Amino acid sequence: MSEQLKILFLEDVPTDAELEFRELRRGGLDCVMQLAETKEEFLRMLDEFEPDVILSDFSLPTFDGMAALAIAQEQQPDTPFLFVSGTIGEERAIEALKHGATDYVLKTNLKRLVPAVRRALQDAEERAARRRAEQEVAAQRKFYRNVIDLDRNFIFAKDREGRFTLVNQALAEAYGCSVNDLLAKTDADFNPNREEVEHFRKLDLEVMDTLREAFIPEERITDAAGRVRWLQTVKRPLVSADGTANMVLGVSTDITERKSQELKIGRLNRVLSVLSGINSAIVRIRDRQELFNEACRIAVEHGGFGIAWIGVLNQET
């Protein structure tokens, strides 16, 4: 190691601490030591010395080794804590390990001290590496969570049973619940329209079974308020290492406003088409009843109206 190890001894017999320190140096560990005999000294050394390893006797005249272990676990839980004692028995050793001690070494067998310290340091480094990796993963998850929640598109993933395994805030709001409430649930738990639910289910399974991406230019969803919202959706299978897909990832864009405008334009075009056809009929048809019949036909066939009729108002002068 590039830096000297800082060893804190909690020991009321300085000569024992010196013997242990020499054993560590003889075993090839480049280290410096500090000695504490009381609780007050131990607390101060934890704060000022910041040890890499704590070696503690089990029985002390004014301070209990288990109490020292509890303090170390609270203040420096990642620092290896080893008991080096001549009085610790098997039952108490097991209890110490259960409460967080890294290892124990008998003073009558100090040959175990260096391997025990080396193993403890290695374990501590591995734990620190795992914790750093977990923190990085947690930070990445938080970042991606923020990204998908900022997106106003509906982002989701479902398994083969139709259960949501990933949803963003926009989809949760559409279904009138929180993200956590929607996870592990299905569309059927929130969407009252059974036809829409079956449509989603059938398409999800098709995407997973064929391993092909699907683009749906228009589909409907009934939200928590009972409103129909139009979506444009892309669905993609999430293929595992064995070449199968047990999840589908989807992104839906809300096109309700665009669809509404298209419907309005469509209705307006039909009305204009009807008016144009009737104007043409007025020019070429002279018989009134025939004109009325043609106007109704144009309204139904070209205008898309279900029924059309013309009433004549007779005014007496």
Beta strands, then each sheet from edge to edge (+ up, - down):
strand 1: 5-10
strand 2: 31-36
strand 3: 53-56
strand 4: 81-85
strand 5: 103-106
strand 6: 154-159
strand 7: 164-167
strand 8: 214-222
strand 9: 228-239
strand 10: 245-254
sheet 1: 2+ 1+ 3+ 4+ 5+
sheet 2: 7+ 6- 10+ 9- 8+
end
